[in-house]
Amino acid sequence: MSSVTLTHRTTASLKLRKGAGRHYVVQSNLAHGTELALIEVKGSWAHVFVNRTYGWLPNIYLEPIPTVFDEPVPAEDDDDNAEPVLSRYSLIEATHVTTATLNLRKGSGTGYPVLKVIDQGSKVRSMLQQGLWSQVQAGKLLGWVPSMYLQEIPARPAHGGLIAVPNQRALTTIRLNARRGPGDHYSLVRILPADTAVIIVARQGAWRQIDRDGEQMWVPASQLRTVY
């Protein structure tokens, strides 16, 4: 590639590997904040181009390079060319709130045109997730925003002070320890391989209660990838 658009940056110091897995050889070490081009997402791994090299990184340690107000934005009531939301969605309640001012785009990437700007703290409904982007309903518009700037709106409290989650499907992003309670001090239930399918049933702080084969256990939320 002679000219590459940098789309993402690392959120930790990472090893750039030759393939999508920890058993592949390390090509180089990337510092926290390294900017790169995201090519594709495969499971819990991201194929990237950085420093004239193709390689793979865990996708949970990538974030979009902020692009707020990076191009002219249509007027607020210029919705004629925007994608409409079907009327049957109009009364569906919001599921997330934005944690930053965002460009609502026509597609899942910074190369797509901006439909409108969504203010920080706006309530939206998440419809679909694709890689690091989410399709959301914002008012009368349907568009795409970076998933990392969406915070889930708490559901009704469950017994024991937990927050119930309506059977949300997810995959583990790494090999991890599942425990009997929401913390590292709880005893180990089992070890789950990477890409294990689970159901999230409740949450407490940075931990999620999951169901796997009828057995409930706890894992860190950062080690789960939601499947929509």
N, C-alpha and C positions, 0 to 999 in steps of 0.2 A: 504494500500500500504506500503510495507516494504522498497522499494527503488523507489524513484520518481525522474524523470528528470524535473528540473525546467526550464520552457520554456519562461516565461514572467515575467514582473514586473509592479507594479502599478506606475502611473504617478501623483497620487494625494492621499491624505488620503481618504480611502473608508470604507464603511460599508459592511461587508460580510453578505449576507442575505440567508435565508433558501430556497428561490425560486427566479424565474426570474421576479422580480417586486418590487417596493418600498413599497408595502403593506405587504410584508413578514417580519417576525421577524428578527431582527439583531442578528447575532451570535457573531460577534466580530468586532473590529475596526482595520483596517490595515494601517500602516504608508506608506507614500510616499516612493517608492523604494522597497517595499516588493516583494520578488521573490516567484513565485508560478508555479504550473503546470496547463496549460490550457487543459481542457477536451473537451469542445465543445462550439460553439457559437449558440445561439438561439435568433434570432431577434437582439435586441440591448443589450442583456445580455450574459455574459460569465459564463459557469460552470467551476469552478476551484477547485483545491485541494491545501490547504495551512495550515500550522501548524496542520497537521493531521486532518483537517476538510474539508468536501465538502461544497461548497456554491456558491453563484452567485454574480457577480459584473457587472456594466455597462462596456461593452467591449471597449468603446472609451477611457477609462482610463487605458488600458493595452498596453504595448509595448513589442516586442520580446527582450529577453536578447541578446545583440550583440554577434555574433559568427563569426565575420570576421577572416579569416585565422585560423579557429579552427581545420582544418584537411588538409591532403595533397590535393593539387589542381592539376588536370591534366594539361599537357602542353598546351600552347595556341592553337597549331594546332592539338591537339589530339581530334578531333571532331567526330571520327568514331562511338563512342558509345553514342554520344549525340543525343537528339531528334531533328530531322531536322524540319525546318520550311517549310511548303508547299510553292511552288513557287508563288502561287497567293498572298501570303502575302509580297513578297520581295520588292514591290514598295510602300507599305503602309507607310505613314509618321509617325514619332514618335509622341507620345502623352504626354510622361512624361520624366523627367530628374532625375537621381539618385542623392540623397543628401549625400551619403556616399559610401564608397567602400563596395560592397556587394557580397556575394556568390550567384550565380545563381544555384538553386537546381532543382532536378528532380521532386520534389513534394512540397506540401504546408506545410512544417515543417522542423525543423532542423535535423530530423532523416534521411532525404533523402540525397543521395550523391550530391556532388558539381560538376556541369558541367564546370564552369569556374568562375573567379573573374571578376566582372564588376567594372570599375573605377568610382570614384565619378565624377559626371558631364556627365555621359554617357546618350545618348538619347535612349529610348526604347519605344515600343508600348505596352500599357496595353491591354491584350486580355480578361482577366477573373479575378474576385475577389472571393476568398473563405475564409471567416472568416477574419483574419488579414493578409492574404497573397494574392499576385497578380501574375497571370501568365502573363509573358511579352515576347515579341520578342526582343532579343538582338543580333543584327547582323544576323547570320545564325542559331541561337539557340533559342529554346523555353523552358523556365523554370520558376521558381518561386522565388520571393523575398518578404520580408516584405513590406506591403503596405505603412507603415509610412515613408519609405525612398524614396518614389516617389513623385515628385512635378510636378503638371500638367503644361505643356507648354502653355503659354497664347495664346488664340485664337485671331482672328482679333478683333480690337476695334469696339465696337458698338456705337450708338449715345449717346451723353452725357458723353463720357469718360469711359463708362462701357466696360467690356470685355464680349463678347457674348459667351454663352455656347450652344453647339448643342443639345438642348433638352435632358439633362442628367437626368435619373430617380433617385430618392432618397427616403429614408424614414427618418422621424424625429426620433431621438433617445430618446427624452424626451418630456414631455408636455411643449410647449413653446409659447411665444408671437410672432406673425407675425406682422410686422410693415410696414408703408407706405414708408419707406426709409431705407437706410443702416446705422442704428444707433439706440441706445436705446431712443434717444430724439424724434424720430418720433412717431406719434400717432399709437395706436393699431388698427389693422385690424380685427384680430380674434385670438383665442387661438386654436392651433393645438394639438390634442392628440399625444402621443407617437405612433410610427409606422404608421403615416399618410403618404400615398404615394403622392409625389409631383414631379413636373418637374422643374429642374434648368434651367433658361433661360439666366441668366447673373450673373456676379460676380463683386464685388468691395471691395478690401481689404479683411477683414475677414468676409464679409457678402455675402449672395447669394440671388439673386432675384428668386423667385419661382412662379410657376403657380399651382393653386389648384382650380379645377372646373371653369376654365376660368378667375379666379381672380388672379392678380399678387400682390405679397407682398414680404417682406424681412425678412430673419432669419439669425442667425449666422451660418457660415459654420461648426463650431465645433459641431453643434447639428443636422447635417445631415449625413446619411450613404448612400453612393452611391450604386446603384443597377446596376450591369452590365448584 
